Amino acid sequence: MRELAYLKLLSKEYPSVKEAAGEIVNLMAICSLPKGTEYFFSDLHGEYEAFIHLLRSSSGIIREKIKLTFGHLIPEDDQIRIANLIYYPERNLARLKKQGEYSEDWQKITIYRLVQLCREVSSKYTRSKVRKKMPKEYAYAIDELLHVDYNDENKKLYYDEIIHSVISTGIGDNFIAALCHLIQNLTIDNLHIIGDIFDRGPRADIIMQELMNFHDVDIQWGNHDISWMGAATGNLACICNVLRIAISYNSFDVLEDGYGINLRPLSMFAAKVYQDDPCQRFMPKILDENIYDAVDPGLAAKMHKAIAVIQFKLEGDMIRRHPEYEMDKRQLLTAVDYEKGTVTVEGKTYPMLDMNFPTIDPRNPLELTKGEKALLKTLSASFKHSGLLHRHVRFLYSHGGIYKCYNSNLLYHGCIPMEKDGTFASITVDGETYSGKRLMDYFDKQVQNAYFMPEGAPGKEEAVDLMWYLWCGSKSPVFGKDKITTFEHYFVEDKSTHKETMNPYYQLSQKEEFCTRILREFGLPEAGSHIINGHVPVKMKDGEKPVKAGGKLFIIDGGLSKAYQSTTGIEGYTLIYNSHHLALAEHMPYDPRKENTPKVSVVEKMASRVMVADTDKGQELKEQIEDLKELVAAYRKGTIKERIE
């Protein structure tokens, strides 16, 4: 009965044998096409200019397509000009008009070249799929140009007339821009973001807008994303954390201009409480200048210290409320001797570099002052009422997760928590023990609960608190370290206290046998499957490679963030998976004055070309085909009546 009800529902979309059979033919044809190209990016960290350039240039693949199509016909400089036009059509068209280079002949040649390139990048898609990606107002004209028969003299005249009409009606620039955007759109079929969109860089909000406009994207949350998501749930420690990091990297634009977070109460509070304190240990790192909201570095340092102290208080209280987090040693405000000016960390005592704490009561160091409570109330309201922030967070939820299995690849940001002996680390909650895939699923569910459960519902508060644990807890798969030593970096000179020990996963996963064990845990085949994650910058300049464990593991965080580039020597990687191979695009530090074409290297060739039928999408299509075959059979038996008009 349930099957019949489903077929009746399906019959509303395909009301006759003819239409159902036609769709079967269409789906079978799609299955026989080569798979689309997948792109994997990691650790964007707010670097919107560099990321948008990589997205629009398809990490150098568009440049390769231009060379393949025109390399023997036009000089290198012209190829570069075509590439830059495709990446930024509106900007370059405006420049050409200003310089007087935007002539009718230029338009004709450019449209011809863009159509040729469009043919190249669209060749493995169905005509209907390509047409769906075209802007409606130009779809007919572009479709005709893409499928003209050059051997037919009448068709050639028709082709020329279309281009002449486009130019004579004054829509040449819009038409050229539409072709450029179509080429961008067709080059990347699926986009995978392996975590950490937020923090350090100037404008994560601009990256989020770009992702929301993209046609097919999924996100595996990183610890920095989780921190912002936690702030959106109302977790006060997460709110302080995102403010602290943004202020420490001089990222005021993303807070005030991007998300409309009102920082005036914090600046007034900090200026008053720390008016005589230079706050030298809290001076911001100025990697990018603010465009809309420049803040004096001295005031920023005061704001930085004020929010950091509040955060340490809130975190200490969180640890005290949750003994199951096993983080008692991280209550460092209570480990300070306020008379001697020392702090005890891991059983050893160190001098504090700063002991000016006007808001701390040594008898109860975790207690918030009246002013701090009022400030938190205001800041919390600002996060709660930021419409754009919540639109972005809802997108992170609807398109994201802790991990994803897709086309025999396992995607996650940080790690699968493991013990030194290679077993999966576990946690026990309410008598239930979770490890491996079950632990990842548990965290995923709790992240959902933190945002979507109604206020006051049982378990809501615990889920909201867990967002902070995921940011920095020792068994958090998006953090992957034994502890976060933020306090020690601020207040203890001895660098041995700054060390954060990576989860055993990071050593064990270098070996193929452990990667195979992880893949098996997630139900993926051993042969041909890969783990793809980021989180830990690959230090290329020290000889480190992103491909590990005999090709089973790809770590693609190579330092898109400016904060890491002195360590890595490059600006990260894009992993590209097309129907022929897996390739790594190696990015150089972004410079808008240069071409910035990444170096692309094939790292694994497929034994045979991968077709849509071989993919997860292909499996879905095969299931749809079987359903439609059952519908056709039901029509022919008379179980369901056809609606023939």
C-alpha atoms as one frame of an Amber mdcrd trajectory, in Angstrom:
protein
   0.000   0.000   0.000   2.843   2.375   0.856   4.497   1.582  -2.492   1.267
   2.285  -4.349   0.824   5.588  -2.472   4.351   6.613  -3.487   3.712   5.708
  -7.146   0.484   7.744  -7.113   2.471  10.695  -5.790   5.076  10.166  -8.530
   2.327  10.009 -11.160   1.477  13.670 -10.467   4.854  14.643 -11.925   4.791
  12.009 -14.712   1.082  11.571 -15.561   1.529   9.181 -18.509   3.661   6.317
 -19.806   5.135   8.665 -22.400   6.380  11.165 -19.822   7.653   8.530 -17.360
   9.455   6.655 -20.133  10.917   9.916 -21.430  12.377  10.671 -18.016  13.840
   7.148 -17.826  15.645   7.774 -21.115  16.879  11.165 -19.831  18.196   9.756
 -16.539  19.908   6.812 -18.236  21.612   9.251 -20.617  22.830  11.350 -17.664
  24.274   8.216 -16.016  26.397   7.611 -19.114  28.069  11.051 -18.912  31.420
  11.725 -17.153  31.100  12.834 -13.528  31.237  16.552 -12.764  34.331  18.140
 -11.259  34.446  18.441  -7.472  36.536  21.088  -5.703  37.703  20.807  -2.091
  38.820  23.893  -0.124  39.803  24.104   3.538  40.575  26.746   6.187  39.463
  29.883   4.356  39.732  31.951   7.557  38.011  35.072   6.243  40.448  35.590
   3.335  37.668  36.598   0.978  39.753  38.131  -1.827  41.999  35.086  -2.181
  39.098  32.626  -1.929  36.863  34.448  -4.404  39.766  34.578  -6.863  40.311
  30.821  -6.497  36.599  30.179  -6.916  36.255  32.346 -10.028  39.444  30.981
 -11.587  38.571  27.398 -10.591  42.016  27.245  -8.962  43.772  27.626 -12.296
  41.667  25.152 -14.292  40.011  27.885 -16.390  43.490  29.077 -17.334  44.357
  25.513 -18.394  41.157  25.280 -20.470  42.054  28.552 -22.217  45.506  27.209
 -23.036  44.023  23.932 -24.295  41.479  25.743 -26.493  43.547  28.691 -27.793
  47.187  27.942 -26.944  48.135  27.379 -30.583  46.049  30.302 -31.874  46.576
  33.370 -29.694  49.546  34.743 -27.697  50.028  34.265 -23.954  49.100  37.872
 -23.120  45.733  37.493 -24.847  45.114  34.249 -22.966  45.760  36.047 -19.681
  43.373  38.848 -20.698  40.611  36.321 -21.490  41.209  34.627 -18.123  40.996
  37.892 -16.177  37.836  38.860 -18.082  36.202  35.546 -17.112  37.192  35.929
 -13.443  36.008  39.553 -13.083  33.861  40.471 -16.120  32.141  43.589 -14.748
  35.378  45.087 -13.456  37.319  44.430 -16.683  34.520  45.566 -19.001  34.319
  48.877 -17.111  38.099  49.289 -17.444  38.036  48.528 -21.195  35.272  51.080
 -21.772  37.187  53.694 -19.810  40.339  53.023 -21.847  38.438  53.143 -25.141
  39.175  49.502 -26.049  35.540  48.343 -26.006  34.866  48.286 -29.769  32.406
  46.291 -31.892  35.246  44.163 -33.269  36.514  43.448 -29.757  33.016  42.338
 -28.712  32.678  39.997 -31.732  36.071  38.368 -31.131  35.478  38.080 -27.394
  32.023  36.523 -27.745  33.429  34.038 -30.257  36.258  33.047 -27.915  34.000
  32.781 -24.870  31.544  30.573 -26.780  34.415  28.300 -27.868  35.576  28.022
 -24.261  32.027  27.478 -23.056  31.735  24.543 -25.460  34.886  23.050 -23.972
  33.779  23.265 -20.320  30.167  22.195 -21.041  30.983  19.164 -23.170  30.403
  16.618 -20.400  27.004  17.936 -19.310  23.579  17.431 -20.823  22.231  20.272
 -22.923  19.370  20.740 -20.437  21.762  21.023 -17.471  23.839  23.656 -19.245
  20.726  25.593 -20.223  19.495  25.611 -16.610  22.713  27.359 -15.600  22.258
  30.117 -18.190  20.635  33.450 -17.291  17.042  33.255 -18.573  17.221  36.442
 -20.634  20.123  35.093 -22.727  19.492  31.345 -22.552  18.070  31.013 -26.081
  20.888  32.947 -27.757  23.677  31.224 -25.798  22.161  27.799 -26.420  21.996
  28.441 -30.157  25.596  29.691 -30.277  26.856  26.653 -28.375  25.233  24.202
 -30.793  25.671  25.868 -34.186  26.727  23.621 -37.095  29.695  25.265 -38.805
  29.355  22.954 -41.828  25.955  24.458 -42.620  26.401  27.804 -44.399  22.906
  28.958 -43.392  23.664  28.187 -39.747  26.887  30.216 -39.962  24.916  33.212
 -41.178  22.407  32.637 -38.369  25.302  32.518 -35.851  26.719  35.810 -37.160
  23.281  37.434 -37.021  22.830  36.477 -33.343  26.143  38.119 -32.425  25.351
  41.175 -34.569  21.952  41.541 -32.840  23.520  41.237 -29.388  26.007  44.023
 -30.152  23.659  46.327 -32.101  21.048  46.291 -29.320  23.661  47.470 -26.801
  23.659  44.397 -24.585  27.117  43.164 -25.567  28.651  43.813 -22.134  25.829
  42.026 -20.311  26.001  39.113 -22.750  29.776  38.816 -22.331  29.423  38.911
 -18.537  26.743  36.189 -18.732  29.091  33.948 -20.746  31.899  34.558 -18.227
  29.703  33.614 -15.280  28.442  30.533 -17.153  32.034  29.354 -17.726  32.771
  29.816 -14.002  29.585  27.947 -13.116  30.257  25.002 -15.434  33.860  24.467
 -14.353  32.976  23.554 -10.735  30.144  21.053 -10.365  30.354  20.477  -6.593
  32.107  22.600  -3.985  33.216  21.105  -0.655  34.423  23.415   2.145  36.361
  21.384   4.720  35.869  23.816   7.587  37.064  27.066   9.144  35.435  29.772
   7.072  35.697  32.209  10.003  38.343  34.115  12.022  41.773  35.653  11.426
  41.041  37.053   7.943  39.087  40.265   7.347  35.646  39.269   5.960  34.210
  35.796   6.537  30.757  37.308   5.939  31.652  38.027   2.289  32.786  34.417
   1.849  29.478  33.217   3.304  27.532  35.349   0.821  29.595  33.889  -2.028
  28.901  30.337  -0.825  25.185  31.030  -0.494  25.125  32.130  -4.143  26.918
  28.981  -5.304  24.844  26.280  -7.004  26.067  23.164  -5.129  28.057  23.437
  -1.920  28.487  21.514   1.322  30.434  22.448   4.447  32.146  20.332   7.071
  32.273  22.505  10.171  35.610  23.556  11.631  36.198  24.646  15.222  36.163
  28.319  14.194  32.804  27.840  12.453  31.460  26.040  15.522  32.558  28.964
  17.703  30.506  31.418  15.611  27.588  28.994  15.489  27.861  28.710  19.278
  27.760  32.503  19.552  24.557  32.478  17.487  23.015  29.977  19.939  23.693
  32.439  22.778  26.695  30.666  24.312  28.394  33.544  26.155  31.852  31.945
  26.134  31.606  31.528  22.342  30.440  35.150  21.977  33.515  36.313  23.904
  35.734  33.987  21.906  34.664  35.270  18.470  34.996  38.858  19.687  38.419
  38.185  21.195  39.770  36.571  18.023  38.296  39.245  15.725  39.732  42.059
  17.848  43.105  40.304  18.144  43.368  40.231  14.326  42.032  43.783  13.890
  38.919  42.408  12.140  36.454  45.106  13.167  34.836  45.304   9.723  33.430
  41.773   9.908  31.892  42.494  13.313  30.376  45.930  12.810  30.029  46.434
   9.049  29.455  42.740   8.324  27.212  41.520  11.113  26.174  44.750  12.789
  27.599  43.791  16.196  27.590  46.930  18.358  31.075  47.212  19.888  30.611
  50.641  21.454  29.581  49.231  24.867  32.738  47.075  24.901  34.984  49.971
  23.876  33.500  52.237  26.564  33.794  49.527  29.222  37.404  48.732  28.250
  38.470  52.390  28.056  37.130  52.997  31.565  38.357  49.815  33.292  41.813
  49.732  31.651  42.328  53.479  31.159  45.800  53.458  32.766  46.809  50.040
  31.403  48.728  49.998  28.079  47.635  46.324  27.630  50.830  45.615  25.710
  50.238  41.856  25.640  46.937  42.448  23.891  47.967  44.642  20.966  46.168
  43.414  17.801  47.960  41.748  14.900  47.344  44.042  11.941  47.410  41.750
   8.893  44.623  43.700   7.152  43.483  47.299   7.466  39.827  47.953   8.288
  37.996  49.852   5.563  34.818  50.882   7.384  35.612  50.664  11.078  39.171
  51.675  11.922  39.903  51.390  15.655  42.940  52.850  17.396  45.312  49.954
  18.261  45.624  51.182  21.858  41.854  51.067  22.383  41.675  47.734  20.541
  44.239  46.309  22.999  42.066  47.402  25.939  38.976  45.857  24.333  40.970
  42.711  23.653  42.043  42.348  27.285  38.582  43.144  28.640  36.843  40.472
  26.570  39.624  37.910  27.193  39.287  38.232  30.973  35.505  37.852  30.750
  35.977  34.805  28.517  38.342  33.138  31.018  35.775  33.692  33.769  32.967
  32.179  31.707  35.100  29.235  30.628  36.132  28.515  34.204  32.500  28.485
  35.259  31.616  26.209  32.302  34.331  23.731  33.307  33.077  23.776  36.896
  29.510  23.018  35.729  30.625  20.152  33.499  33.017  17.745  35.248  32.385
  15.306  32.368  34.458  17.600  30.138  37.521  16.566  32.217  39.012  20.055
  31.909  39.573  20.993  35.570  43.228  21.806  34.876  42.094  24.566  32.520
  40.515  26.710  35.279  43.595  28.923  35.264  42.125  32.085  36.793  41.637
  30.047  39.978  45.262  28.795  39.676  46.701  32.336  39.909  48.287  33.471
  43.184  47.167  37.114  43.136  49.572  38.139  45.920  52.714  36.507  44.492
  51.856  37.176  40.849  52.275  33.557  39.765  50.160  30.858  38.143  50.352
  27.080  38.515  50.015  25.172  35.235  50.207  21.375  35.119  51.781  21.325
  38.602  54.498  23.914  37.824  54.498  27.548  38.964  55.354  30.410  36.602
  55.495  34.208  36.997  52.605  36.064  35.379  53.506  38.621  32.699  50.526
  40.818  33.597  48.789  41.161  36.956  46.552  44.148  36.338  43.069  42.633
  36.829  40.744  45.349  38.171  37.645  43.190  37.539  38.896  40.049  39.321
  38.171  39.340  42.988  41.048  37.057  44.143  38.628  35.376  46.604  36.260
  34.467  43.768  38.128  34.984  40.474  35.350  33.558  38.280  32.690  35.986
  39.502  31.554  38.556  36.947  31.318  42.188  38.028  28.080  44.123  37.621
  29.629  45.981  34.669  30.700  42.738  32.977  27.221  41.246  33.385  25.627
  44.335  31.841  28.121  44.288  28.983  27.454  40.590  28.267  23.722  41.237
  28.188  24.206  43.945  25.549  26.642  41.904  23.472  24.413  38.830  23.623
  21.450  40.876  22.362  23.572  42.173  19.478  24.411  38.624  18.372  20.824
  37.488  18.855  19.421  40.260  16.655  21.969  40.105  13.829  19.787  39.033
  10.912  22.692  38.422   8.544  24.590  36.331  11.100  21.586  34.074  11.597
  21.024  33.734   7.837  24.632  32.623   7.506  24.409  30.283  10.491  21.233
  28.676   9.143  23.066  28.106   5.855  25.922  26.461   7.781  23.334  24.160
   9.338  21.362  23.391   6.174  24.467  22.731   4.067  26.839  21.449   6.743
  27.747  18.733   9.179  30.576  17.314  11.267  31.488  14.987   8.384  30.308
  13.875   4.952  30.710  10.697   2.902  30.555  11.515  -0.800  31.752   9.573
  -3.837  33.935   7.250  -1.717  35.595  10.199   0.033  35.304  10.898   3.765
  35.357  14.628   4.493  35.905  16.212   7.915  37.780  19.219   9.215  39.938
  17.983  12.061  40.159  14.353  13.081  38.475  11.206  14.343  39.523  11.290
  18.029  41.808   8.329  18.745  43.839   6.869  21.609  47.574   6.209  21.350
  46.953   2.495  20.779  44.902   3.265  17.654  41.476   2.627  19.138  38.779
   5.241  18.741  38.540   7.624  21.719  35.199   7.531  23.517  33.003   9.686
  25.706  30.168   8.542  27.956  26.980  10.610  28.272  24.065   9.486  30.445
  25.439   5.958  30.501  25.816   5.789  26.695  29.325   5.452  25.226  30.184
   6.987  21.856  33.285   6.532  19.691  34.289   6.611  16.032  31.365   7.293
  13.703  28.853   7.194  16.584  30.790   9.952  18.361  30.753  12.100  15.217
  27.002  11.504  14.830  26.433  12.371  18.500  28.264  15.684  18.174  26.433
  16.456  14.926  23.077  15.920  16.626  24.038  18.087  19.611  25.137  20.919
  17.332  21.684  20.770  15.704  19.993  20.722  19.133  21.943  23.774  20.309
  20.393  25.990  17.637  17.035  24.432  16.865  15.725  23.104  20.188  13.194
  25.473  21.816  14.410  27.583  24.726  13.923  25.761  28.024  13.595  22.321
  26.383  15.324  19.458  28.232  18.888  19.129  26.964  18.987  22.572  25.324
  21.404  24.109  27.846  23.748  21.105  27.691  23.809  21.265  23.879  24.561
  25.013  23.908  27.402  24.481  26.414  28.789  21.665  24.261  29.376  24.179
  21.453  32.173  25.651  23.557  33.581  22.161  24.275  33.676  21.476  20.540
  35.719  24.653  20.139  38.509  23.485  22.451  37.730  20.153  24.157  40.291
  17.334  24.050  37.917  14.873  22.361  36.406  17.361  19.958  36.818  16.147
  16.355  36.987  19.731  15.073  39.725  20.761  17.553  41.972  17.701  17.777
  44.351  18.777  20.554  44.702  18.028  24.265  44.088  21.668  25.258  44.038
  25.243  23.993  46.722  27.399  25.610  45.272  30.865  25.013  45.768  31.875
  28.668  49.433  30.821  28.667  50.133  32.724  25.435  48.905  35.904  27.100
  50.385  35.545  30.563  53.270  33.018  30.710  56.646  33.635  29.084  57.859
  30.010  29.218  57.021  28.681  25.756  56.849  25.090  26.978  53.458  26.007
  28.474  52.224  27.105  25.033  52.489  23.615  23.575  49.259  21.994  22.419
  49.628  18.248  21.835  47.841  16.943  18.763  45.454  14.018  19.103  47.145
  10.662  18.300  45.064  10.619  15.115  47.537  12.959  13.428  50.425  10.498
  13.792  48.398   7.324  13.308  46.660   8.589  10.176  50.017   8.867   8.422
  49.831   5.064   8.141  47.626   3.467   5.521  46.289   0.770   7.875  44.746
   3.365  10.225  43.160   5.305   7.356  41.694   2.034   6.104  40.287   1.378
   9.583  38.638   4.823   9.629  37.180   4.387   6.140  35.790   0.991   7.154
  34.235   2.570  10.269  32.254   4.908   8.007  31.185   2.137   5.634  33.391
   3.211   2.731  35.225   0.724   0.488  38.941   0.318   1.173  39.915   0.492
  -2.494  39.610   3.909  -4.120  38.446   5.780  -0.997  40.185   8.767   0.581
  40.083  10.884   3.731  40.128  14.626   3.078  40.654  17.050   5.936  42.288
  20.358   6.820  42.842  22.112  10.189  46.629  21.582  10.312  48.669  23.735
   7.906  50.983  21.743   5.642  54.497  23.198   6.015  55.577  22.874   2.416
  58.700  24.957   2.897  59.895  22.320   5.410  59.338  19.558   2.850  55.955
  18.405   4.163  53.486  17.002   1.631  49.665  17.135   1.649  49.296  13.530
   0.402  49.849  10.951   3.130  49.248   7.303   4.020  50.007   5.986   0.556
  47.481   8.334  -1.044  44.651   7.518   1.381  44.820  10.873   3.218  44.795
  14.433   1.863  45.419  17.334   4.251  44.625  20.449   2.240  45.150  23.280
   4.748  48.209  24.931   3.305  47.752  28.399   4.743  45.153  30.501   2.910
  45.222  32.639   6.063  47.958  35.295   6.015  48.710  34.365   9.622  50.099
  30.985   8.466  51.945  31.860   5.275  55.281  32.522   6.946  55.069  28.972
   8.318  53.755  27.171   5.233  55.446  29.149   2.448  52.319  28.917   0.248
  48.641  29.867   0.375  47.085  26.427   0.593  45.685  23.824  -1.741  42.611
  22.997  -3.746  41.936  19.313  -4.261  40.271  18.763  -7.643  38.469  15.515
  -8.475  37.303  15.147 -12.075  36.381  12.098 -14.136  40.028  11.350 -14.982
  42.062  12.057 -11.858  42.652  13.700  -8.496  44.823  16.809  -8.718  46.227
  19.329  -6.250  46.338  23.018  -7.105  49.072  24.746  -5.107  48.284  28.416
  -4.460  50.807  31.192  -4.211  50.070  34.101  -1.805  47.324  36.208  -3.371
  48.395  39.435  -5.053  45.725  41.289  -7.101  48.472  42.775  -9.296  49.636
  39.350 -10.506  48.024  36.517 -12.452  48.085  34.124  -9.457  47.615  30.932
 -11.467  48.106  27.929  -9.150  50.401  25.061 -10.049  48.217  21.994 -10.744
  49.665  18.485 -10.315  47.901  15.169 -10.880  48.319  12.992  -7.771  46.143
   9.998  -8.673  44.792   8.787 -12.004  41.544   6.850 -12.129  41.818   3.291
 -13.480  39.000   4.142 -15.905  37.029   7.302 -16.498  34.505   7.911 -13.704
  30.985   8.258 -15.058  27.907   9.679 -13.333  26.677   6.077 -12.932  29.700
   5.388 -10.672  28.896   8.231  -8.246  26.517   8.741  -5.335  24.397  10.910
  -7.629  24.350   8.050 -10.112  23.040   5.708  -7.433  20.205   8.162  -6.738
  19.413   8.348 -10.456  19.358   4.538 -10.732  16.858   4.388  -7.872  14.713
   7.010  -9.621  14.883   4.959 -12.836  13.658   1.849 -10.988  10.802   3.867
  -9.441   9.797   5.194 -12.857   9.899   1.688 -14.339   7.485   0.577 -11.603
   5.261   3.545 -12.434   5.237   2.569 -16.140   4.330  -1.009 -15.160   1.501
   0.283 -12.944   0.140   2.372 -15.836   0.243  -0.616 -18.181  -1.474  -2.896
 -15.661  -4.130  -0.257 -15.015  -3.262  -0.073 -11.303  -2.796   3.668 -11.811
  -4.688   5.518 -14.511  -2.822   7.703 -16.996  -3.853  11.338 -17.363  -3.654
  11.934 -21.101  -4.616  15.380 -22.322
